[in-house]
């Protein structure tokens, strides 16, 4: 859903193509307690850092785990929402809070649930 998508930038009305490129444990590259997820947004790198404590909080709240695949979807949803809302993605790096991460996770899960055939 959110690892290879095209969306419209609110301000320019331009179609923007976004593709997932990499997932890296940030502690090994920049000594951060996060997972860094790289997307190419019209060919430009955009990194979204998801804090590790979000994994713990989600497990406490739901009893389920955030998988790598779900983490990629969360980051993609963040980028798509930023473009469509007009907040944009003009920086190369974004660090989400625990609550922001869980908010985007809930949106991904809700959207996936809406498209699952019954």
VMD Tcl script that builds the backbone (N, CA, C; Angstrom):
set m [mol new atoms 354]
animate dup $m
set s [atomselect $m all]
$s set {name element resname resid chain x y z} {
  {N N UNK 1 A 0.809 -1.187 0.000}
  {CA C UNK 1 A 0.000 0.000 0.000}
  {C C UNK 1 A 0.864 1.268 0.000}
  {N N UNK 2 A 1.835 1.335 0.925}
  {CA C UNK 2 A 2.606 2.563 1.072}
  {C C UNK 2 A 4.107 2.356 0.868}
  {N N UNK 3 A 4.493 1.327 0.119}
  {CA C UNK 3 A 5.920 1.142 -0.165}
  {C C UNK 3 A 6.276 1.502 -1.601}
  {N N UNK 4 A 5.300 1.620 -2.458}
  {CA C UNK 4 A 5.486 2.073 -3.835}
  {C C UNK 4 A 4.166 2.697 -4.260}
  {N N UNK 5 A 4.129 4.019 -4.256}
  {CA C UNK 5 A 2.859 4.688 -4.511}
  {C C UNK 5 A 3.100 6.028 -5.200}
  {N N UNK 6 A 2.040 6.531 -5.786}
  {CA C UNK 6 A 2.040 7.857 -6.383}
  {C C UNK 6 A 0.935 8.644 -5.705}
  {N N UNK 7 A 1.244 9.883 -5.362}
  {CA C UNK 7 A 0.259 10.753 -4.728}
  {C C UNK 7 A 0.420 12.160 -5.280}
  {N N UNK 8 A -0.513 13.022 -4.963}
  {CA C UNK 8 A -0.486 14.393 -5.457}
  {C C UNK 8 A -0.065 15.338 -4.345}
  {N N UNK 9 A 0.960 16.135 -4.619}
  {CA C UNK 9 A 1.386 17.170 -3.684}
  {C C UNK 9 A 0.292 18.234 -3.625}
  {N N UNK 10 A -0.133 18.565 -2.418}
  {CA C UNK 10 A -1.253 19.489 -2.251}
  {C C UNK 10 A -1.006 20.852 -2.893}
  {N N UNK 11 A 0.192 21.376 -2.785}
  {CA C UNK 11 A 0.447 22.738 -3.240}
  {C C UNK 11 A 0.791 22.820 -4.725}
  {N N UNK 12 A 1.571 21.887 -5.218}
  {CA C UNK 12 A 1.985 21.967 -6.623}
  {C C UNK 12 A 1.032 21.230 -7.550}
  {N N UNK 13 A 0.192 20.373 -6.984}
  {CA C UNK 13 A -0.715 19.498 -7.755}
  {C C UNK 13 A 0.052 18.521 -8.652}
  {N N UNK 14 A 1.327 18.395 -8.380}
  {CA C UNK 14 A 2.188 17.500 -9.151}
  {C C UNK 14 A 2.088 16.078 -8.596}
  {N N UNK 15 A 2.071 15.109 -9.492}
  {CA C UNK 15 A 2.129 13.715 -9.062}
  {C C UNK 15 A 3.548 13.415 -8.577}
  {N N UNK 16 A 3.641 12.757 -7.438}
  {CA C UNK 16 A 4.925 12.433 -6.829}
  {C C UNK 16 A 4.990 10.920 -6.652}
  {N N UNK 17 A 6.059 10.306 -7.175}
  {CA C UNK 17 A 6.242 8.862 -7.043}
  {C C UNK 17 A 7.174 8.574 -5.867}
  {N N UNK 18 A 6.735 7.703 -4.969}
  {CA C UNK 18 A 7.498 7.356 -3.767}
  {C C UNK 18 A 7.728 5.846 -3.726}
  {N N UNK 19 A 8.984 5.462 -3.482}
  {CA C UNK 19 A 9.308 4.041 -3.390}
  {C C UNK 19 A 10.208 3.787 -2.191}
  {N N UNK 20 A 9.910 2.701 -1.508}
  {CA C UNK 20 A 10.737 2.256 -0.391}
  {C C UNK 20 A 12.084 1.799 -0.932}
  {N N UNK 21 A 13.163 2.118 -0.194}
  {CA C UNK 21 A 14.477 1.690 -0.636}
  {C C UNK 21 A 15.269 0.906 0.412}
  {N N UNK 22 A 15.189 1.281 1.703}
  {CA C UNK 22 A 16.022 0.599 2.694}
  {C C UNK 22 A 15.454 0.752 4.093}
  {N N UNK 23 A 15.787 -0.226 4.931}
  {CA C UNK 23 A 15.456 -0.198 6.350}
  {C C UNK 23 A 16.734 -0.518 7.110}
  {N N UNK 24 A 17.114 0.369 8.021}
  {CA C UNK 24 A 18.385 0.211 8.731}
  {C C UNK 24 A 18.162 0.433 10.220}
  {N N UNK 25 A 18.757 -0.418 11.032}
  {CA C UNK 25 A 18.735 -0.204 12.478}
  {C C UNK 25 A 19.680 0.963 12.766}
  {N N UNK 26 A 19.127 2.061 13.232}
  {CA C UNK 26 A 19.888 3.314 13.342}
  {C C UNK 26 A 20.977 3.270 14.402}
  {N N UNK 27 A 20.880 2.352 15.349}
  {CA C UNK 27 A 21.907 2.289 16.385}
  {C C UNK 27 A 23.265 1.959 15.777}
  {N N UNK 28 A 23.260 1.229 14.675}
  {CA C UNK 28 A 24.528 0.846 14.050}
  {C C UNK 28 A 25.111 1.952 13.176}
  {N N UNK 29 A 24.282 2.879 12.703}
  {CA C UNK 29 A 24.780 3.916 11.795}
  {C C UNK 29 A 24.909 5.287 12.441}
  {N N UNK 30 A 23.994 5.615 13.362}
  {CA C UNK 30 A 24.060 6.943 13.967}
  {C C UNK 30 A 23.798 6.924 15.470}
  {N N UNK 31 A 23.898 5.746 16.064}
  {CA C UNK 31 A 23.765 5.564 17.512}
  {C C UNK 31 A 22.444 6.105 18.043}
  {N N UNK 32 A 21.380 5.868 17.306}
  {CA C UNK 32 A 20.047 6.311 17.695}
  {C C UNK 32 A 19.177 5.098 17.999}
  {N N UNK 33 A 18.259 5.250 18.911}
  {CA C UNK 33 A 17.351 4.176 19.289}
  {C C UNK 33 A 16.137 4.205 18.358}
  {N N UNK 34 A 16.399 3.886 17.084}
  {CA C UNK 34 A 15.347 4.001 16.077}
  {C C UNK 34 A 15.621 3.060 14.906}
  {N N UNK 35 A 14.617 2.939 14.086}
  {CA C UNK 35 A 14.728 2.261 12.796}
  {C C UNK 35 A 14.615 3.350 11.733}
  {N N UNK 36 A 15.603 3.444 10.858}
  {CA C UNK 36 A 15.588 4.429 9.774}
  {C C UNK 36 A 15.090 3.759 8.503}
  {N N UNK 37 A 14.098 4.381 7.894}
  {CA C UNK 37 A 13.509 3.832 6.682}
  {C C UNK 37 A 13.664 4.859 5.568}
  {N N UNK 38 A 14.290 4.425 4.486}
  {CA C UNK 38 A 14.583 5.324 3.369}
  {C C UNK 38 A 13.587 5.114 2.231}
  {N N UNK 39 A 13.065 6.233 1.753}
  {CA C UNK 39 A 12.227 6.256 0.564}
  {C C UNK 39 A 12.877 7.172 -0.457}
  {N N UNK 40 A 12.598 6.917 -1.706}
  {CA C UNK 40 A 12.923 7.864 -2.766}
  {C C UNK 40 A 11.625 8.559 -3.133}
  {N N UNK 41 A 11.618 9.875 -2.993}
  {CA C UNK 41 A 10.452 10.684 -3.295}
  {C C UNK 41 A 10.807 11.484 -4.542}
  {N N UNK 42 A 10.271 11.032 -5.665}
  {CA C UNK 42 A 10.667 11.570 -6.973}
  {C C UNK 42 A 12.185 11.567 -7.126}
  {N N UNK 43 A 12.808 10.491 -6.685}
  {CA C UNK 43 A 14.246 10.314 -6.837}
  {C C UNK 43 A 15.085 10.924 -5.741}
  {N N UNK 44 A 14.483 11.676 -4.826}
  {CA C UNK 44 A 15.231 12.312 -3.735}
  {C C UNK 44 A 15.083 11.487 -2.459}
  {N N UNK 45 A 16.178 11.236 -1.745}
  {CA C UNK 45 A 16.087 10.427 -0.531}
  {C C UNK 45 A 15.361 11.157 0.597}
  {N N UNK 46 A 14.462 10.434 1.245}
  {CA C UNK 46 A 13.777 10.919 2.445}
  {C C UNK 46 A 13.820 9.783 3.454}
  {N N UNK 47 A 14.392 10.067 4.624}
  {CA C UNK 47 A 14.509 9.081 5.698}
  {C C UNK 47 A 13.454 9.377 6.760}
  {N N UNK 48 A 12.805 8.330 7.249}
  {CA C UNK 48 A 11.847 8.451 8.341}
  {C C UNK 48 A 12.361 7.562 9.475}
  {N N UNK 49 A 12.647 8.184 10.629}
  {CA C UNK 49 A 13.140 7.451 11.791}
  {C C UNK 49 A 11.967 7.137 12.716}
  {N N UNK 50 A 11.767 5.851 12.956}
  {CA C UNK 50 A 10.721 5.395 13.878}
  {C C UNK 50 A 11.391 4.964 15.181}
  {N N UNK 51 A 10.969 5.492 16.324}
  {CA C UNK 51 A 11.640 5.193 17.588}
  {C C UNK 51 A 11.371 3.763 18.065}
  {N N UNK 52 A 12.419 3.083 18.511}
  {CA C UNK 52 A 12.262 1.724 19.048}
  {C C UNK 52 A 11.224 1.630 20.154}
  {N N UNK 53 A 11.132 2.613 21.060}
  {CA C UNK 53 A 10.115 2.505 22.113}
  {C C UNK 53 A 8.687 2.373 21.584}
  {N N UNK 54 A 8.435 2.760 20.341}
  {CA C UNK 54 A 7.101 2.576 19.757}
  {C C UNK 54 A 6.773 1.089 19.625}
  {N N UNK 55 A 7.793 0.265 19.361}
  {CA C UNK 55 A 7.589 -1.181 19.268}
  {C C UNK 55 A 7.105 -1.720 20.621}
  {N N UNK 56 A 7.742 -1.272 21.674}
  {CA C UNK 56 A 7.398 -1.722 23.029}
  {C C UNK 56 A 5.989 -1.254 23.386}
  {N N UNK 57 A 5.693 0.012 23.117}
  {CA C UNK 57 A 4.372 0.561 23.446}
  {C C UNK 57 A 3.270 -0.150 22.669}
  {N N UNK 58 A 3.500 -0.420 21.391}
  {CA C UNK 58 A 2.492 -1.113 20.586}
  {C C UNK 58 A 2.262 -2.529 21.107}
  {N N UNK 59 A 3.325 -3.199 21.494}
  {CA C UNK 59 A 3.211 -4.552 22.052}
  {C C UNK 59 A 2.399 -4.514 23.349}
  {N N UNK 60 A 2.654 -3.495 24.202}
  {CA C UNK 60 A 1.900 -3.365 25.452}
  {C C UNK 60 A 0.421 -3.107 25.173}
  {N N UNK 61 A 0.128 -2.275 24.201}
  {CA C UNK 61 A -1.257 -1.897 23.904}
  {C C UNK 61 A -2.047 -2.994 23.218}
  {N N UNK 62 A -1.377 -3.748 22.332}
  {CA C UNK 62 A -2.121 -4.676 21.472}
  {C C UNK 62 A -1.731 -6.137 21.622}
  {N N UNK 63 A -0.550 -6.392 22.168}
  {CA C UNK 63 A -0.072 -7.767 22.247}
  {C C UNK 63 A 0.531 -8.272 20.952}
  {N N UNK 64 A 0.630 -7.412 19.943}
  {CA C UNK 64 A 1.222 -7.813 18.667}
  {C C UNK 64 A 2.474 -6.985 18.389}
  {N N UNK 65 A 3.249 -7.444 17.433}
  {CA C UNK 65 A 4.526 -6.808 17.123}
  {C C UNK 65 A 4.436 -5.936 15.871}
  {N N UNK 66 A 5.288 -4.928 15.814}
  {CA C UNK 66 A 5.482 -4.175 14.585}
  {C C UNK 66 A 6.546 -4.928 13.786}
  {N N UNK 67 A 6.181 -5.411 12.626}
  {CA C UNK 67 A 7.122 -6.127 11.768}
  {C C UNK 67 A 7.882 -5.121 10.899}
  {N N UNK 68 A 8.933 -5.586 10.247}
  {CA C UNK 68 A 9.650 -4.715 9.306}
  {C C UNK 68 A 8.711 -4.231 8.203}
  {N N UNK 69 A 7.878 -5.128 7.702}
  {CA C UNK 69 A 6.946 -4.758 6.634}
  {C C UNK 69 A 5.984 -3.673 7.112}
  {N N UNK 70 A 5.506 -3.791 8.337}
  {CA C UNK 70 A 4.594 -2.788 8.877}
  {C C UNK 70 A 5.327 -1.464 9.112}
  {N N UNK 71 A 6.577 -1.525 9.550}
  {CA C UNK 71 A 7.372 -0.300 9.746}
  {C C UNK 71 A 7.525 0.454 8.422}
  {N N UNK 72 A 7.745 -0.268 7.332}
  {CA C UNK 72 A 7.854 0.373 6.011}
  {C C UNK 72 A 6.540 1.052 5.632}
  {N N UNK 73 A 5.439 0.397 5.937}
  {CA C UNK 73 A 4.126 0.965 5.638}
  {C C UNK 73 A 3.874 2.230 6.471}
  {N N UNK 74 A 4.295 2.228 7.739}
  {CA C UNK 74 A 4.133 3.397 8.607}
  {C C UNK 74 A 4.888 4.586 8.015}
  {N N UNK 75 A 6.135 4.366 7.632}
  {CA C UNK 75 A 6.954 5.444 7.068}
  {C C UNK 75 A 6.351 5.949 5.754}
  {N N UNK 76 A 5.895 5.038 4.915}
  {CA C UNK 76 A 5.259 5.438 3.657}
  {C C UNK 76 A 3.997 6.247 3.893}
  {N N UNK 77 A 3.219 5.843 4.875}
  {CA C UNK 77 A 1.994 6.577 5.214}
  {C C UNK 77 A 2.336 7.979 5.695}
  {N N UNK 78 A 3.391 8.111 6.495}
  {CA C UNK 78 A 3.833 9.418 6.955}
  {C C UNK 78 A 4.164 10.322 5.768}
  {N N UNK 79 A 4.919 9.793 4.809}
  {CA C UNK 79 A 5.308 10.578 3.628}
  {C C UNK 79 A 4.082 10.959 2.806}
  {N N UNK 80 A 3.211 9.992 2.557}
  {CA C UNK 80 A 2.007 10.252 1.751}
  {C C UNK 80 A 1.132 11.310 2.419}
  {N N UNK 81 A 0.947 11.195 3.712}
  {CA C UNK 81 A 0.142 12.160 4.453}
  {C C UNK 81 A 0.761 13.551 4.390}
  {N N UNK 82 A 2.080 13.629 4.518}
  {CA C UNK 82 A 2.764 14.916 4.445}
  {C C UNK 82 A 2.581 15.596 3.105}
  {N N UNK 83 A 2.676 14.839 2.041}
  {CA C UNK 83 A 2.512 15.404 0.697}
  {C C UNK 83 A 1.074 15.850 0.454}
  {N N UNK 84 A 0.125 15.001 0.827}
  {CA C UNK 84 A -1.281 15.303 0.550}
  {C C UNK 84 A -1.824 16.424 1.430}
  {N N UNK 85 A -1.288 16.577 2.627}
  {CA C UNK 85 A -1.786 17.598 3.554}
  {C C UNK 85 A -1.163 18.961 3.309}
  {N N UNK 86 A -0.086 19.002 2.548}
  {CA C UNK 86 A 0.602 20.254 2.303}
  {C C UNK 86 A 1.766 20.500 3.238}
  {N N UNK 87 A 1.966 19.600 4.196}
  {CA C UNK 87 A 3.120 19.738 5.088}
  {C C UNK 87 A 4.410 19.419 4.347}
  {N N UNK 88 A 4.282 18.627 3.292}
  {CA C UNK 88 A 5.424 18.318 2.438}
  {C C UNK 88 A 6.444 17.410 3.072}
  {N N UNK 89 A 7.472 17.124 2.312}
  {CA C UNK 89 A 8.621 16.345 2.775}
  {C C UNK 89 A 9.871 16.990 2.196}
  {N N UNK 90 A 10.091 18.223 2.564}
  {CA C UNK 90 A 11.204 18.992 2.039}
  {C C UNK 90 A 12.538 18.696 2.685}
  {N N UNK 91 A 12.526 18.020 3.820}
  {CA C UNK 91 A 13.783 17.671 4.482}
  {C C UNK 91 A 14.197 16.269 4.076}
  {N N UNK 92 A 15.440 15.945 4.393}
  {CA C UNK 92 A 15.942 14.603 4.083}
  {C C UNK 92 A 15.676 13.618 5.218}
  {N N UNK 93 A 15.470 14.112 6.452}
  {CA C UNK 93 A 15.311 13.227 7.606}
  {C C UNK 93 A 14.175 13.713 8.492}
  {N N UNK 94 A 13.308 12.771 8.882}
  {CA C UNK 94 A 12.211 13.048 9.805}
  {C C UNK 94 A 12.280 12.034 10.936}
  {N N UNK 95 A 12.176 12.509 12.179}
  {CA C UNK 95 A 12.151 11.631 13.350}
  {C C UNK 95 A 10.769 11.715 13.971}
  {N N UNK 96 A 10.047 10.608 13.925}
  {CA C UNK 96 A 8.709 10.585 14.496}
  {C C UNK 96 A 8.777 10.303 15.988}
  {N N UNK 97 A 7.784 10.797 16.715}
  {CA C UNK 97 A 7.643 10.468 18.129}
  {C C UNK 97 A 6.948 9.116 18.232}
  {N N UNK 98 A 6.874 8.601 19.441}
  {CA C UNK 98 A 6.156 7.344 19.655}
  {C C UNK 98 A 4.700 7.510 19.240}
  {N N UNK 99 A 4.076 8.596 19.684}
  {CA C UNK 99 A 2.660 8.802 19.367}
  {C C UNK 99 A 2.430 9.010 17.874}
  {N N UNK 100 A 3.307 9.730 17.206}
  {CA C UNK 100 A 3.168 9.907 15.752}
  {C C UNK 100 A 3.296 8.557 15.046}
  {N N UNK 101 A 4.241 7.757 15.490}
  {CA C UNK 101 A 4.432 6.430 14.903}
  {C C UNK 101 A 3.176 5.593 15.062}
  {N N UNK 102 A 2.616 5.585 16.266}
  {CA C UNK 102 A 1.422 4.780 16.526}
  {C C UNK 102 A 0.200 5.327 15.788}
  {N N UNK 103 A 0.132 6.637 15.610}
  {CA C UNK 103 A -0.973 7.243 14.855}
  {C C UNK 103 A -0.931 6.777 13.394}
  {N N UNK 104 A 0.254 6.793 12.800}
  {CA C UNK 104 A 0.378 6.344 11.411}
  {C C UNK 104 A 0.176 4.833 11.313}
  {N N UNK 105 A 0.623 4.095 12.314}
  {CA C UNK 105 A 0.399 2.646 12.341}
  {C C UNK 105 A -1.102 2.352 12.364}
  {N N UNK 106 A -1.834 3.045 13.234}
  {CA C UNK 106 A -3.283 2.834 13.308}
  {C C UNK 106 A -3.955 3.138 11.979}
  {N N UNK 107 A -3.505 4.187 11.301}
  {CA C UNK 107 A -4.083 4.549 10.001}
  {C C UNK 107 A -3.801 3.466 8.959}
  {N N UNK 108 A -2.579 2.925 8.973}
  {CA C UNK 108 A -2.223 1.848 8.026}
  {C C UNK 108 A -3.084 0.627 8.277}
  {N N UNK 109 A -3.213 0.243 9.540}
  {CA C UNK 109 A -4.010 -0.939 9.888}
  {C C UNK 109 A -5.475 -0.727 9.507}
  {N N UNK 110 A -5.999 0.463 9.784}
  {CA C UNK 110 A -7.392 0.750 9.442}
  {C C UNK 110 A -7.609 0.709 7.935}
  {N N UNK 111 A -6.684 1.270 7.185}
  {CA C UNK 111 A -6.822 1.266 5.723}
  {C C UNK 111 A -6.694 -0.155 5.163}
  {N N UNK 112 A -5.788 -0.937 5.716}
  {CA C UNK 112 A -5.637 -2.327 5.254}
  {C C UNK 112 A -6.888 -3.124 5.573}
  {N N UNK 113 A -7.468 -2.876 6.731}
  {CA C UNK 113 A -8.690 -3.566 7.124}
  {C C UNK 113 A -9.862 -3.219 6.230}
  {N N UNK 114 A -9.837 -1.997 5.706}
  {CA C UNK 114 A -10.922 -1.537 4.853}
  {C C UNK 114 A -10.882 -2.185 3.476}
  {N N UNK 115 A -9.711 -2.656 3.053}
  {CA C UNK 115 A -9.593 -3.232 1.721}
  {C C UNK 115 A -9.532 -4.755 1.740}
  {N N UNK 116 A -9.553 -5.347 2.913}
  {CA C UNK 116 A -9.494 -6.808 3.002}
  {C C UNK 116 A -10.847 -7.371 2.595}
  {N N UNK 117 A -10.876 -8.259 1.601}
  {CA C UNK 117 A -12.158 -8.846 1.169}
  {C C UNK 117 A -12.734 -9.727 2.273}
  {N N UNK 118 A -14.035 -9.707 2.390}
  {CA C UNK 118 A -14.714 -10.512 3.423}
  {C C UNK 118 A -15.387 -11.697 2.799}
}
mol reanalyze $m
mol bondsrecalc $m
mol representation Tube
mol addrep $m
